[in-house]
Amino acid sequence: MEKWVSVVGIGDDGARGLSARALERVAQAEVLAGGERQLAFFPEFSGERVLVKAPLSAVVSALLRHRGRRVVVLASGDPLFYGIGSYLARKLGPDAVEVLPSLSSVQLAFARCGESWEEARIISLHGRPITGLAQRLHGARKAALLTDDVNTPGAVATYLLHFGFHEYEAFVAENLGGDDERCAWYALEDLPQQTFSPLNVVVLRLRTGVPAPLRWPLGIDDREFYQRKPDRGLITKKEVRVLSLAELALPAEGVLWDIGACTGSVAIEAILQNPGLRVYAIEKNAEDLENLRQNQIKFRADFVAVQGRAPARLDEFPDPDAVFIGGSGGELPELLHLCAKRLQPGGRMVVNAATIETLAGAHQTLRGLGFDTSVTLLQTARSKPILNLTRFEGMNPVYLVTAWRPQDLAEEGDARDE
């Protein structure tokens, strides 16, 4: 089948930046589609024009009405880099679409600042919430951020400084390839006072002589977390935390509920191991919640945390792929019923129980809801010096109740057999 749609990447330099092949496609086009800015580069075009704007499904419908004609869709930079190219290929079929890319904005930005970018972490904030940027950026030696009119360079800098990202300096590249292109390096502290063109890319790199930030291993020492005083110890202990995370079998992306979050240690460890995870935590105690927020900044783990007594406020959270219950009041049966109803297919729940009553209640309720369960009794001890000797001090035993739907495992096995 002949490819009747050509998606042509174009920069701010307009037609003069296109290859001979791309110019030929535009010259032969009967229909020219694109945003207002892209269409303005070809005022002499006499064929039919299609304005590309949201929703993209309407754009596809408009293009399908021209099947059999020569159609060119103009898109910024590389249409397959956070662009419309892959969407059109998916909706119209790869046999119908050819893509002629131009240089992407990220390529141009790194070229302007003279930095290699094969190791750069690329994050799009364009039309996306900034929540979660901290853990996705943490540890990157270089990064490129695609901004928008909400997540401006100034807003991004304010966010990063809140989470202590003082190790970076920023290069802002505006209107790349255009006549009014402007590029410069800035300290993060200076960006909130600046005004930039809406069309910009922010490049971050580690400042010279500034040490790289700490990389936290799985199983962070309990003492690293801010905790309530004088009642230190209201935290999911490291040994319990690590095993609970293993039992949750967290996806690389998805939603985790942390119920009874306290210091946020489970949520933080989960998100540091899976930066693409979205965590929603609830804690009833205001003082514990304040400690949680301090821990979020220290460990650069940006997630939603609210004050409340579950199951209240859980309707504010999206449906979970995993649920961790570290604490609850007398509402455990009601809470488990709600979690079971909201849990996504293939999801798992883990309940930490410090008493046999909680263990029995959780196990009985989950089995009654049709879940398969396993129970692990975790009883550990830590070494403690005594004079010039060492003894062991036992920790309170904790029961880990893990629950999953048996049909999820059966469906997974059937899929492997096909």
Secondary structure as UniProt FT lines:
FT   STRAND          5..10
FT   TURN            12..13
FT   HELIX           14..17
FT   HELIX           20..28
FT   STRAND          31..34
FT   HELIX           36..39
FT   TURN            40..41
FT   TURN            43..44
FT   STRAND          48..51
FT   HELIX           56..64
FT   TURN            65..68
FT   STRAND          71..76
FT   TURN            79..80
FT   HELIX           85..92
FT   TURN            94..96
FT   STRAND          97..100
FT   HELIX           105..113
FT   TURN            118..119
FT   STRAND          121..124
FT   TURN            126..127
FT   TURN            131..132
FT   HELIX           133..137
FT   TURN            138..139
FT   STRAND          142..146
FT   HELIX           153..162
FT   TURN            163..164
FT   TURN            166..167
FT   STRAND          168..174
FT   TURN            176..177
FT   TURN            179..180
FT   STRAND          182..187
FT   HELIX           188..193
FT   STRAND          200..206
FT   TURN            208..209
FT   HELIX           222..224
FT   TURN            232..233
FT   HELIX           238..248
FT   STRAND          254..259
FT   TURN            262..263
FT   HELIX           265..273
FT   TURN            275..276
FT   STRAND          277..283
FT   HELIX           286..299
FT   STRAND          304..307
FT   TURN            310..313
FT   HELIX           314..316
FT   STRAND          322..325
FT   TURN            330..331
FT   HELIX           332..342
FT   TURN            345..346
FT   STRAND          348..353
FT   HELIX           356..368
FT   TURN            369..370
FT   STRAND          372..378
FT   STRAND          381..386
FT   TURN            387..388
FT   STRAND          389..394
FT   STRAND          398..404
FT   HELIX           406..417
//
